[in-house]
Amino acid sequence: MHGVGFLGGGPRFSGMSSSLTIDIGSTLNAGRPLSLDESVGIPPFDDMTFPQGAHAQLELRRVDRGIHIDGSIETTVSGECGRCLEAVTLPIAVDVEERFDPPSGSSDPFGENNVLSGTVLDVGDLVRQLVTSALPFSLVCSEECAGLCSQCGRIKNAGGGCTCPPMEGDHGES
């Protein structure tokens, strides 16, 4: 079962959501560690989608006045190969080691602490930010992908239909 709860038991919440928020007051005020094992939806980013959302396994603990978050996030990203335009789906794994201090009165939505508001942690936004920052500039079906032919417009990979002779500077040229 996926959900949120205190280490060693306690209340648990479950479900897939892109706006998952949790009250971490007991962690911030009483120092009770919190364990999160949750599926979180991620909205599309540019031309990339996340068909299954993300699986976040996080440990939250109080450090000074703030919160320290360790764990991992795993997901898959789908989109077009930046070279041959074929559909591609790749795994993404993010190691998490973050620290957030409660905001100091500023409500800047782009501020460093925009996922922590008082005692409410926006786990969905945290996961979205960490995953999108780990994305490659462009998806590639394989490092050996030769892309599209500039002469005929077909895919130059094996089985892609291009029969043109290689041109100087082509990807994959020997």
N, C-alpha and C positions, 0 to 999 in steps of 0.2 A: 504494500500500500504506500502510495506517495502522499506526503502531507507535511504539515508544519507542526512541531511540538517541542516541548521542553526535553532536554536530554533526560533519559530515564523515565519517560512517560509524560502524561499530561494531555491537554487539549490538542486535537489534531484538526487541520483543515485540509481539504483536498479539492482538486478540480484544475482544469486548464484555463488559464486566463492571462491576458497580456497586461492587465492592470491589477495584479496581485499585490495587496498591501497587507502588512501585519503590524500589530502594535508590539513594539519591543520594549515597552515600559518596564516590564519585570526584569529584563536584561540590563537596561540602563540604570534603573533605580536600585534593584536588589542584587544585581550581579548574576542572575540566573542565566546560564548558557542556554542557547536555543539551537535546535537542529532543524534544518529545512531539507526536505527531499520532495521536490515539486516539479510538475510539468507546467511550463510557462509558454503561452503563445507569443510569437514574435511577429510583428507586422512586416510586410514587405519593405525592403530597403533598396532604393534605386530599382534595378531590374532583377533583384534577387529575392527569392521567397524561402520560407522556412516551413516546409510541408507538415512536419510533426511537432513544431514548436521546439522548446529546449527542455532538457532535463537538468535541473539545478540541484546539486547536493552541497549545502552550505552549512557551516558552523559559525554561529554568532556568539561573541562574548564581549563583555564590557572591558574596556581599557581606558583608564583615567575617566574622563567624562563622556567618552565616545564609545563607538562599537567597532570591533575588529571582525572581519568576515574572511574566512578561509574556505576553500572547497574547489569544486569544479562545475563546469557547465558543458554539456554536450548537446550538439544539434546537427542537423544536416542543412545545407544551403543548396538551392536549385536555381538554375538560370541558364543562360547561353554561354557557350565557350567563347571567349574573347577572340579566338583565332578562326575557328571554323563555323561558329554560330550553331553548332549542334547542342542539344539539351545535355546538361551535366548536373549531377548531384554529388556533392562532396561533404565529408564529415568535417565538423569544426569542434575542436576541444579547447576550452579556455580554463587555465588554472587561475583561481581567484585568490587574491590576497589584497584586501582593501581595508581602509580605515576611514571612518566617518565620525566627525565631531558634530554635535548638535549645532544647527545654524545660529549665528550670533545676531539675530534680528533682521538679517537681509532676506528678502524673498526673491532673489535673483534666480529665475528658472534655469539659467545656464551656469549657475554657480557650482562650485566643487561639491557641495552637499545637497544637490537638488533631489536626491533619492531619499533623504531623511528630513522629515518635517516634524519637529517635536519628538514624539515617541513612535511615529508611524514611518515604517520603512517601506518604500515602494519597490518591492522585489522585482516586479515586472519591468519597471524602468531600468533598474540596475542590470538585470539580465540582458535587456535589449541593448543598453549602452556597451556592456562588455563584449557581447557577441558582435555587434556591428563594428566595434573598434578592432576586432581580431580578423575581420574579413580581408581576403586578398583584394588588391585593386581591381583585378579582373579574374573571373573563373576560367580555368583552362582544363579541357577534358584529359589532357596528358601533357607532360613536358615535351614530348616528341611531336605534338600536334603541328602539322605543317601549314594549317590554315587554309584559306581560300586562294585559288589560282587567280592571278591578276589578268590572265589572258581569257580563260573560259568561264571563270566565276564558280567553278565546281570545287569541291573539297579535295585537297591534294593528298590526304591520308589514304592508306590502302583501302580500297573499296569505295572511295569517295567520288569516283567518276572522272577525275581529271587525267587526261592522257597527254597533256602538253609536256614538251621537254623542259627540264628544270632551267630556271633563269638564274643568273648571277645574283647572289644575296638572298635566295629562297631559304625559308626555314627548313632545317633538316638536310640541307645540301651538304654533301661531303667535300 
